[in-house]
Amino acid sequence: MVGRANIEYLVGAMSEHAATAPTLFAREGPWLFSRRADLAAFGGSFALAFGLLGLGVALGIAESDAPEWVWLSCVLVIDVTHVWTTLYRVYLDGEELRRRIALYVGAPLGCYFVGVLAHAFSPGAFWTGLAYLAVFHFVRQQIGWVALYARREGAAALDRRLDLATTYAATVWPIVWWHGHLPRRFAWFVQGDFVAGVSAHLAAWTAPIYAGLLALWAVRQVQRLARSTAERPRPSPGKLVVVVSTALAWYVGIVAFDGDFAFTVTNVILHGVPYFVLTYRYGRMRAVYTPSSLLARVLRGGAVAFVVLALAFAFAEELLWDRFVWGERGWLFGEGSPLAQGALALVVPLLALPQATHYVLDGFIWRVGQNPVLRS
């Protein structure tokens, strides 16, 4: 483990370089990273998602299965690749890895052990568990962005609570609605991974709470914009973009449309693109203070090397999925040989391990109170 002296040295070194070194977050102001980075990460991903959705509507495929070009661009390049950028946050950073070695080794081992047990009991149980873990992860990521912006704003406690309650409503209610209208023509991972039998009345009964929170939040933001003072600052533009884009994407992709194309482009892009920005900026910052680390050596190649390495791991993962499990894309991965059910109980949890580990670790690695580098 990293001792207290080493942590103090690290924090001291960061303080000495604070004026010139790249930073994870902006040092001041309403933006999280910077005006340009925030608008690109959150506004740009929203524009891309809804631009593709508009294209899908124009082509008449918005409620159809996602074509191969959508799978390549959204699933492989964004969704699976962003999972592998956890490497830059943890596993290529030797100091960070040693600091919490029990967590970073124990998380994948625990995920694999639980996954094997679940798949051996029932493949359906495995996919159901993974689906709900993914939903929790996706919801909490949006909550995390909003909480960070709320801290930037310095808003009153009631405003912060309203921000978070609205974001929970914007993400959780469409999932409740989805459960009450199964089966849909799309699934989180595989058909049947969500628990059936939830009454559609539950979504109807909770719809006024959902709509009321969205309306109350919108009115409050307009009020804050019109009546801002030094003591009551305006809402952050980035937070407005995150909450509005989240509410629109989750409603449109899950409720308004019933198709894999619409769900994929709205679900994946808004989740994955900002995470690329976060992990790249974190890795770039850490590389300054650990110049001999594997992380620093990789990031000397800049954003291109950052993406290419993660994409290479993502491609290898999907190749193994297709060769041994799905057998759907022989045109890209070649002909495979699907495994017997007994072997799948060992192989499927192994192939899902990057995702499961990513979901679990994200509940720990971005908490400011548990990371001396983030605190400094």
Secondary structure as UniProt FT lines:
FT   HELIX           4..16
FT   TURN            17..20
FT   HELIX           35..38
FT   HELIX           39..44
FT   HELIX           45..59
FT   TURN            62..63
FT   HELIX           68..70
FT   HELIX           71..80
FT   HELIX           81..84
FT   HELIX           87..91
FT   HELIX           94..99
FT   HELIX           101..121
FT   HELIX           123..153
FT   HELIX           157..179
FT   TURN            180..181
FT   TURN            191..192
FT   HELIX           200..226
FT   HELIX           237..251
FT   HELIX           252..256
FT   HELIX           260..289
FT   TURN            291..292
FT   HELIX           294..299
FT   TURN            300..301
FT   HELIX           302..321
FT   HELIX           322..326
FT   HELIX           330..333
FT   HELIX           341..351
FT   HELIX           353..361
FT   TURN            362..366
FT   HELIX           368..370
FT   HELIX           372..375
//
